[in-house]
Amino acid sequence: QVQLVESGGDLVQAGGSLRLSCAASGSIFSINVMGWYRQAPGKQRELVARISNGDSTNYADSVKGRFTVSRDTAKNTMYLQMDSLKPEDTAIYYCYAEVKTSIMSLLRGYWGQGTQVTVSS
């Protein structure tokens, strides 16, 4: 089994910064794409940022220039540096990873439990 654990969520004022972490553990042979998604109350879950195992990145238009995704492959950990936070960034942030559990296995997607980010105005 594979576990993804997010941390770093908090209450912060608008304009502030937070750094989220996502640590993957368990039966991991390799990790392909990792990503951050978020879900605000009453809204669908949406992609925030993702990073490939080659470190290429994609961002939602709403966070470009403010958020930076990175990963430490050796630690199976992904980060999201969030700067210039806005009240509309308030949401539960979820970590996602595509994982192979052995050399023969197919890639499978896993989700973390989420971490709450609240930005006050």
N, C-alpha and C positions, 0 to 999 in steps of 0.2 A: 504494500500500500504506500501511497504518497500523501504527505501532509504539506499544506501550505499555510503558514502562519503570518498574518500581517501584524504590524505594530506601528506606532507613531501617531495615530490619530489623536486629535485633541480639539479643544475650543481655542480659537485664535481670533484676534481682531482683523478686520479688513486691512489689507496691506501687509499683513504679516506673512511668515513663512512656516512651513512644516516639512519634515522629511519622513516619508513612509518607507518601511522595509517589509519585504516578503521573503521569508526563509522557507525553502523547500527541503524536506527530509523524507527518509524512508527508502524504498527500493527504487533508486534512481540510477539508470544507466547513462542517460543523457537527457538534456532539456533543450527543446527547440525554441519556439517562441515563448516569451513571457509577456504578460500584459497587465495593465491596470484598467479596471472598469469602475464605474461609479453608478449609484442609483439613488436619486433624490426621492423624497416622498411623493407618491402619485405619478412618478415618471418611470419610463423604462430604463433598464440598465444600458449604459452607453460606454463605448470605448473611450478611454482617456489617452492612453499611450501604450505602445508595445515596442519590444526590442527583440531582434532575432539573435540567434547564436553567433551571428557575424557582426553583431552590434549595430545593425541598421535599425533606425527608429522611425516611428510614425506617431503623429499627435493629432488629437481632435483640434479643429480650428479654434475652438474656444479657449484652449490652453497653450497654444503655440506662443513661444516667447516668454512664457511664465513658468512652465513645468519642464523638468528634465528627467528623463528615465535613464537608468544605468543598471548594470548588473556586474556581479562578481561571480564569474563562472566557477571558480575554485570553491566558493562557499555556497553555491546554488542559491544565491540571494540577489534580489532585485530591489532597486530603490526608486523612489519618486521624490525629487526635490520640487517643492511647490512654493513659488514666490509670488508676491503681489496678489495674495489671495483675495477673492471677492465673495460676498455672501452667496452668490449663485454657485460657488464651488461646494457648498454644503451638501454632503451626501455620505452614504456608506461607500467606502472604497474597497473593492475586491481585487485580489490577486488571481491571475490565471496563468497556467503553465501547460505546455504540451510536453509530455514526458514519455520516454521509452524506459520501461522497467528492466529490459534485458536486450541483448543484441538482436534477438529474434522477435521481440514484441513490436506491435504497432504503436504509433504515437497515440496517446490518449490525453484528453484534457482534464485538468483538475482545477478546482476552485478553493480559495480560502474562505474563511468565515466572515471576513470583512472587518474594517475598522472605521469608526465614525469620525468624520471631519466636520466641524461646525465653525463657520466663519460669521462673526457678528459684525453688524454695521456700525 
